[in-house]
């Protein structure tokens, strides 16, 4: 994960957060996500918010298991977003 996120925007808390995200959604999903793409482009707040973004169909992104919405996963994404936005 560390090699996939621009170091300029990689705080310790953000590294922990994005690592947890990658463990949960898979490395390919995390590294190819809008979250990482936006963070790498310097749009950190937008990237962190992408962790709880909604899909074009209106369903929460990264919060389903077997195609079914799971509130616990949504809660986890919200916690990851909060950690990602912290500066240190």
Phi, psi and omega in degrees: 000319184303320181286348182264351181244132180302127183299332180301333186244009187259094173276168178301313181296322180291322177297315178300312181300310183291331175294316177299318179300315180295322177298322184280322184252356182096148183298316181296318179296317181292311184292332178268004185284158174298329180302306182292320179300317180290320178299316179298330180274003179089001178266066188298312182299316179296318179299316179296322179291334177296342178296336178239023182295164178257146178284166178302336179278354180095358179277147177295136180280142176064023183231028179234156173226121183063029179081005182248132178298135178235115183301323179300322177291322176297319177299319179296316179299322179295320178294320178296319178299314181300314179296319180300324182282344180291141189282329185251000000 
